[in-house]
Amino acid sequence: MAERTDLRTAPPTSAEDDYLHRRTLRRGSAGWLLLTGLGVAYVVSGDFSGWNIGLSKGGFGGLATATALMGVMYACLVFSLAELSAILPTAGGGYGFARRALGTWGGFLTGTAILIEYILAPAAISLFIGDYVESLGLFGLTSGWPVYLACFAIFIGIHLWGVGEALRFSLVVTAIAVAALLVFAVGAFTDFDASRLNDIPVDASALGSSTWLPFGVLGIWAAFPFGMWFFLGVEGVPLAAEEAKDPVRSMPRALAISLSVLVLLAVVTFFAATGAHGSAALKDAGNPLVVALQGDGGPTALSRFVNYAGLAGLVASFFSLIFAGSRQLFALSRAGYLPRFLSLTSRRKSPYLGLLIPGAIGFALAAWSGNGGRMLNVAVFGATISYALMALSHLVLRRREPDLERPYRTPGGVLTSSVAFVLALFALVATFLVDRDAAFIALGVYAIALAYFAFYSRHRLVAHAPEEEFAALAAAEAELARD
């Protein structure tokens, strides 16, 4: 316990100033537009593929219902995070909110869950990029470790260059992917036929089965993780809070606009694709948008364009998720939850070890496993845990600190975050319905991380890290109020 850097009652010293100076991000690098682009970039690859597997779990009606419910969950969560990010605009994002509301254990539980999501997801997407590169015949390359290595090396290099440059690059690639989705929708809707939506054969043995729910009511629940693919990652926008211009105003605005864009893309992509070629044809497709456009024929100019744009969508999500993972690792390390050297920043104010080490882990996982679907399922498991804990943090802070200054207030208040909390728990259970092995792998990783915290790092926290100082201030104010 003696190793704990407890400075809550002591004035700052030069050593403390030096500690934070060597762990400083570039402030004011991102306005609301770049933050909005970041929010869309996290998610946009999910519109091009992956969501369609939910058709094999719940049919069109089951996936549509699951997507609507998950959309409600993300909307409620985003509005809750908008309030929290205006209160605590630090790089810790959800971890920082949970640290304030739920204590050190709650902060670590949330931060670790987020870290699992943002380390596993880029590894999985690098595999999908490799598949796209091979299928498009780019440079004569085949999917394999050289492609994965190139992905991590090139895009981590851009992040090391600087956050402003990185987010501008992400915005451009994301804009290309979004434009392609809209072009796809226009082309696909010309062949739209509503009778194709419910063309999956009905499983008569399933409870409540019908043409709308061919796999019964339980199919809705099993489709939850795939409905999440239209939104998974948008909650990572607050991780850029320390590098944002006027985060109190820009964070809520960026979160709301990015979610609105994602809802629009989800609706048009889902209906256009299934209506153009049928749910049955898309449920197992690796590239559902191209299949929807080509039908039973060969490639067309539009399908080729969408195919290339799908690669842009994967790059946008891969690139932005690397950013999110590095900032979460940076915040946990700076506060002492993880080894402190991981939060050191370069002259360009980039957390270079926070980029390089997760990148090396992601590359190793991609090259060793080769199972992108399994890794994404592990990432989804981590995400659902973090959602429940972040929503709970909003509830606790509203109850425990009702007089806390809130520049932005969540519409609906605790009712909104309560809905997010309940739906997140249902989504967490649904991960076991989809891939039980992935869920248990994630639990194993979680258990190892918690053992590290319980026996080592919780005794070595850095009290003058921003999240710890916020918590210390809250504790001091509560003590004064009691006196």
Secondary structure, DSSP 8 states (H G I E B T S, - for coil): -TT-B--SSS---HHHHHHHHTT---TT-B-HHHHHHHHHHHHTHHHHTTGGGGHHHHHHHHHHHHHHHHHHHHHHHHHHHHHHHHH--STTTHHHHHHHHHHHHHHHHHHHHHHHHHHHHHHHHHHHHHHHHHHHTGGG--SSHHHHHHHHHHHHHHHHH-HHHHHHHHHHHHHHHHHHHHHHHHHHHTT--GGGTT-S---TTSTT--SSSTT-THHHHHTHHHHGGGTTTGGGGGGGGGGBSSHHHHHHHHHHHHHHHHHHHHHHHHHHHHHHH-HHHHTT-SSHHHHHHHTTS---HHHHHHHHHHHHHHHHHHHHHHHHHHHHHHHHHHTTSS-GGGG---TTS--HHHHHHHHHHHHHHHHHH--HHHHHHHHHHHHHHHHHHHHHHHHHHHHH-TTS--SS--TTTHHHHHHHHHHHHHHHHHHHHH-HHHHHHHHHHHHHHHHHHHHTGGGS-BTTSHHHHHHHHHHHHHHHHH-
